Amino acid sequence: MATQAEVDQGREAELLLSNPTYQSAWSDIRDDLTRDWRKSDPGDQDARERCYVAITLLDKLQDKFGEYMNAGRLASDVFDKERR
């Protein structure tokens, strides 16, 4: 059953993901981490792994907001159908 909390969370996630400041910050952080990975010393496996983990977590966060957004859209559709 869809809840109002899911709808609200989805809307908030959509607002965040479409926010130009958020998009810019996310892109800048990812670019910085990629640059750090590329500039890392070939023998510094720990530095490359830290960059990899950070990029992976950053992507997972982005994906989670996308999941919230999609769940909110589905919940909103359920509410709309129930009102009819």
N, C-alpha and C positions, 0 to 999 in steps of 0.2 A: 504494500500500500504506500502510495506517495505521501510525503509529508510536506508541510509548508516550509519546514527547515531545509529540506532538500532543494526546494524551489529557490529559497532565499540564498542558500549557499551557491547554487548554480549561477544565479544572477551576479553575485559578488565575484565569483571566479571569472565570469565573462567580462565584467567591468575591468578586473585586474588584467586579464590577458589582452584586452583591447587598449589598455592604457599606454600611450606612447612613452611615458617615463619608465614604466615597468619594462616594456619591450626594449627600450634603449639600454637600461641597466642590465637586463638579462643578456642581451647581445654583447655588451661591453665585457661583462664578466666572462662569458664563454670565450670571446676573442682573446682576452688576457690569459686565460688558462691555456688555451691552445698555443699562444705565443710562448708562454713559459715552458710548455712541453717541448716545443720545437727547439727552443734555445737551450734546453737542458743538456748537460754534459752527457755524452754517450755512456759513461760509466756510472752515472747517477740514477740508478734504477728507482731508488726511493722517490726522487723528485718527480720522475715521470709517472710513477704509480699514484702519487698524491694528486697530480693534475688529472689523471684518468678518473680517479675516484671522485674528485670535485666536479668534473664535467658530467659524469654519470649521475651524481646526486642532483645537479642542476637540471639535467634533462628529466629525471624522475619527478622533481618538483613541478616542472612545466607539465608533464604528463598528468600528474595528480590534479592540477587545476583544470585540465581538459576533461578529466573524468568527472569532476564535480560539476563542471559546466554542462556536460552531456546528461548526467543524472538529473540535474535541475530542469533541463529542457524536457526530458521524459516525464518527470514528475508534473511539470506544468501542463503537458499534454493530457496526462491522466486527470488532473483537476478540471481541465477544460471539458473533457468528455463526460466527467461526472456531473458537471453543471448543466449539461444539455439534456 
